[in-house]
Amino acid sequence: MNKGRGGFPGGGGGGVGDLINQAKQMQAKLESAHGEAQQYSEEGQSGGGMVKVVAKGDNKIVSITINPEVLDPNDVEMLQDMILAATNDALTKVQAKVQSVLTNITGGMSIPGLF
């Protein structure tokens, strides 16, 4: 059996070494993207903009703005629902942004536990 570089069949242009270098490059890009992703922010809204929530790429909520017009002591449940909807909207948007960056780096390859 013809053994190429490093004793692996087939030989050729570096094989395993190239693969390791590519993995290291991808890891460096992913680490950089992780730092960038934490700085991303997206705004979610509900009630036609009456409630606004801003979430960052690390899934932390950084602000909640409530228009005083929706403050009704007799309908607290509606306000709670609006806050939840705006929060989920913001988190969905920022997670999609982060996922888009990861897809560009990994070429669509699914790597469990990245973020």
Disulfide bonds with the S-S distance in Angstrom:
none
